[in-house]
Amino acid sequence: MIVRRRVLIGAAATLVCAPAVVRAASLMPVRIVPPVAKPQYYGFCERLYVAGHLPIIRRFQNAGFSSQEIAAELNARGWRSINGWAWDAHGVVGVVEEDRRIRESDVMLRAQRLLARASR
């Protein structure tokens, strides 16, 4: 009795999950969309990460600390980098460089918007 039920359930599952066989001519044609090159946009998460860590990094830089010393001080204070990792010199420099890229991107976006308004 149990064996018969399993056979019936297996046969029903096979019919439901069977792949559909169709002719290639009856498929809907797919249009290729060319990728549009847009300027890089830095989103909320990147900006939040930089805004959260940059003020203390800048304060240590203004005090004359090196990147390695800043990383050691952040680790001593219990601050963590991305995913809870300990800070290193590369992470400190990365936050400063990310801030520079965000600022450059913002300047470019503002310039493009001003040009678009002027051309109307």
Secondary structure, DSSP 4 states (H G I P E B T S, - for coil): -HHHHHHHHHHHHHHHHPPP---GGGSPP-PPPPPP-------HHHHHHHHHHHHHHHHHHHTT--HHHHHHHHHHTT---GGGPPP-HHHHHHHHHHHHHHHHHHHHHHHHHHHHHHT-
